[in-house]
Each structure stands twice: as C-alpha cells, then as structure tokens.
C-alpha cells in the first residue's frame, strides 16, 4: 500500500531541494530523517517535515512504520514571487523568489 504527504509552496528552489532529496531517497525513512538532521543544508528541514508527515500517515493507517521505504520523492517547481530591487538613477532590477512543491510517497510492498 502507498502512503503519501505533500508539502506545497516551500520557499526554496526546486534545484536545491532535489539535491537533498536525491541524497536520501535510497535510505529507509527513519535513517533519512536522522541524516537530514545532520545535513548542513537549508532544504533539509522542509523535506524532513514532509517525510515525518508521510510516516505519520502510514502509522495512522497501519499502526507502525516498520518495513516502509521510499517509492518516490518528487520535487516540482512552484510559483515564483516577483520582486524588485531599487538601483541608481531611479531604476529597478527584477529578481524572483522561487517556491517548490514536495511529494513523498512511501510503500510497504517488497521490490521485485
């Protein structure tokens, strides 16, 4: 059976979140949470929150979290906030504050 959690509108670019997600997607979820706690990346905190939510969803349905593994960790690009920075001579430079969506899917099925 599959259990999922989604984190939307997370302030951080999808590229930076994917680097962290790729580092932990081969681990077991509990070990991934421990390694994310020690990882010196800002993207580790929102990803660990979504993984904790997926584990809580699985615990609610099956009563435990043993034997779970990641089926998929998807990091997709969300909307961008467009902002302006004032520069000389009354001009402005544009920049974007990027957001991302994270979907974590856990499964308890064995690999074949």
Secondary structure, DSSP 4 states (H G I P E B T S, - for coil): -EEEEEEEEEES-HHHHHHHHHHHTTS-HHHHHHHHHH---THHHHHHHHHHHHHHHHHHHHS--TT-EEEEEEEEEEEEEEEEEE-GGG-EEEEEEEEEEEEEEEE-SPP-
